[in-house]
Amino acid sequence: MTPLRPEPDAGQEGPYAQGAYEGDGMFEAAVDRLADPLNDPLPGQHASPWFRAEGVPAGGAAVPPGGAGQPEPPAEAQQASQQPQQPPREWYDPEGYQRDWYGQQGPQEPVPQPVPAPREAVVPDPGPPAQVRAPAPPVPNDETVALRTADTRRAERTPEGDEPVAGDVADPPATGGRAERRRAAKGRGRRRGEPVREAGTAEPAVPMSRLEARRAARAAKDSPAVVASRVVGEVFITFGVLMLLFVTYQLWWTNIRADQIAGRETNKIQDEWANGERTPGAFEPGQGFAIMHIPKLDVVAPIAEGISKDKVLDRGMVGHYGEGKLKTAMPSAKQGNFAVAGHRNTHGEPFRYINKLKPGDPIVVETQDAYYTYEMFSILPQTSPSNVSVIGEVPPGSGFAGPGRYITLTTCTPEFTSTYRMIVWGKMVEERPRSKGKPDALVG
């Protein structure tokens, strides 16, 4: 090894004073005392073995710990110093940090540690002190070293062919547990100022060109077939809603209106009787002149002259066959058939349940002068609407043997249709003047 040449000191013209490094080993001791901020040990720890004087390779000049001018240690100390020493443990755990950062991996081969050569006693060289160089630190392996520099992280997250962004700063090292370090590692791919996108959210939409926007607008338009189907569907829906409203009107509202009208007409007839304004005789079409009671069916309905649908039947009243060829007798007649008609469904439906009448059930007709009580005699469940013989003086099929004082009730059948007619016959059993009070059928 070539000895160091003396260099002139700043401000001096002559060489260094030889007395500054007279003793052997003084130069190494001075190098060991240099303060290196990169190799300063942590509080309570020792410096890294890479920068120790005793780690000098065999080619360098080793000096006993005592330096020149110091007494030699005992023989036991020399023998102990000649034994191979294990390098001191680092202040961090490389294997544990690699396992936490990169996950559990397979078995790792042990990393060979440099074993310093045993120190041997060297005879001091009276010449000038030799220059001692500290060994260069090993090149860090990025796969096993936990701490990384900003340049390394920037190179890792910059795609090939893409220049690093100006102003890109290094991310601070993750602290805490494994999950927090993983979240910090995921955020390293972002550039500065880029918004953080949570997991599961869609990528931002890329603006379309004008041609693409026109094509998308044409594709979004409905075809003529789709438009036609929608129109037909809306027509059917509208028609269905109208039918539903019509059915509601027929089955519910007409009954309410008819009951109101029939109730007012009944009160009007009773008021006229009480005031004596009406006497028996001929009545105009649509004029009320009597009241029908069917106790079993809880029916109380006014009887008007004629069977007009608009003026009589649709108003919730019972109509008397008293016009033209369908004219029948009045209850006060000494002989004849008092025939009436009424709705079975809708518009008050006074005759809806006459099919439930049994022979002997009373039917009372109240007039201004008397109460006429009939008993149900027979029923014809179905006949043609054109069969007018059922309201004759002696109806065929009624079971009557000859002329008498009868009553006939006619209505439509089946329910909610007018295809056929249902006929119920009755025979008078009592005529009671009003002066004698109500008959037993109404009292009970």
PyMOL commands that set and color helices and strands:
alter all, ss='L'
color gray80, all
select helices_A, chain A and resi 18-21+26-32+49-51+53-55+75-82+94-102+150-157+178-189+210-220+224-275+295-297+313-315+324-326+354-356+388-391+434-436+440-443
alter helices_A, ss='H'
color red, helices_A
select strands_A, chain A and resi 288-294+299-305+318-320+336-341+362-366+370-383+405-413+420-433
alter strands_A, ss='S'
color yellow, strands_A
deselect
rebuild
show_as cartoon
